[in-house]
Amino acid sequence: MSVPNHLLFTKTHEWLRRDGEIVAVGISHYAQDQLGEVVYVELPDTGLTVDAAEELGTLESVKAVSEFFAPAAGEIVEVNERLNDEPNLINDDPYGDGWLVKIRVSSIDEDAMLDGAGYERFLAEESH
Amino acid sequence: MHPWIGAGAEDRARILAELGKGSVDELFSQLPESVRVDSVGVPTALDEASLLAVLEGMAGQNVTLDDMPSFLGAGVYRHVQPAAVDAVLSRAEFFTSYTPYQPEISQGTLQAIFEFQTIICQLTGLAAANASLYDGATAVVEAALMAHRIHRGRRNRILVAETVHPVYRRVLDTYAGAVGLAVGTVVPSPDARVDVDALAAAVSEDVCGVIVQSPNFLGVVEDLPAVAKVAHGCGAIAVQVVAEAASFGVLLGGGELGFDIVCGEAQSFGIPPGFGGPHLGFFASRGEYVRQMPGRLVGETVDSEGRRAFCLTLSTREQHIRRAKATSNICTNHGLMALAATVWLELLGGNGLTALGRSCLSRAVWLRERIGAVGGGWRLAYPDSPVFNEMLVLGPGTGPELVEQLAREGVLGGVPSRLWGGSWPDGVLIAVTERSSVRDLEALVAAMGRVR
């Protein structure tokens, strides 16, 4: 799967999609592929105020558990409740229905983020 | 060095030289003086028969539970001990088997653990029980840490009834500091039950859990629904601790009374009292919190041919996979003791456990009535509070004095109530079980009559 260019990425493999002051967050195709079949997702509570890089929750697959982090500071305004029953959405549609949380951003350091092409280069470097 | 004969003087000198230590004492210098023993009084280099004679002579100085009527309890209880428990336990298939990571060769052990978990769920009234923990004290610690995790470390206070076993509270204090959890203590009402109004005043939005023991350290059965209501009122996890598991024979588990976690000590299930243990921790929680549970879990599944089978499950919580972020440092269970409990409980059955519980309770009721008539300063500390099989009794002297005097009268009368401190009166905690015979009970009452 090619890396979509309309998203921003972190080096911890989260993606962001900005819509005004609301940012949707998920994990990249590469991240879900590394994790394997996701069987459980622990999401944060809505209303929670988080700092950038703060741990938001955990993704559990059949073989590992991984944390995911807030790519921007702000307030959690929505979490993807569908994942409670269908955690595999993260594998099936990581950039769409497999989103994790939406944050009302108070501050974001977009310079520290990668665009799609930059993330692809980062993955290529990582694999060496 | 010989592979299985202990190190000799030369070996010791070499080891110490290698470590840069001048003596064995220096090697262990970090151990506090108070726990070091200079000598155990055994001569060096005896043949086997001579050594046995020396040790038997030493052991013979102990008063055992077979020598005198015993009313010792306070967290360790003597119940009926069918020979079949040890017979099953000592089968090599169980006795020597290690952790059942490989389901293809461990179905027997896994099934036994699954049955243990099932029974614990039935007794506690909760959906998920783990494969066991070491003892009641560490079970309480795990419950506190789990309440802290459920609130994601954002609520950093936990409230514990002072009438939770003092040793459990001491172990909890040791752990809690390490995770930044402040432990608040709720003192009991004059009737020895948790003061629900004081608890309601003490809870707040920073409290992650409320821990009570029932029956509590003073033997009194708590008003569990009232405690659960206060805990849930502030969003805290309600934890019931049980130190005398035989009480499940007649008392509902906290899961049926609103509690989120029920945990504690299951030594009463088929493990004889022994100095230093072993004991057996049990731990159950509501199903929704299963991923925050500590320790090993066995689940039921089917094998490749569709047959019922068992395997370790939800292992991603555990240390061997999750490393530093595991729900607990416990990476094992108390397998053999859990098996003892399972065999014991299955031998008794549900009706048997109820009969055993009733037998304890009826003896306690009988004893309470008799103590009321002993006179000479002997009296029940909490005559109107509900009990199971244990009671705080006050007498003409301090707890340690009374225990000493009763022993001189030929009865192990109980445990001094303030052995580990506490805000309650100084007396004797007296425990009865189904093994307290009428003759034993009469001997206790008669001994009390002679201690004035």
Interface residues (C-beta under 8 A of the other chain):
Chain A: Y40 E42 P44 E60 S61 A64 V65 E67
Chain B: R152 R291 T316 I321 R322 K325
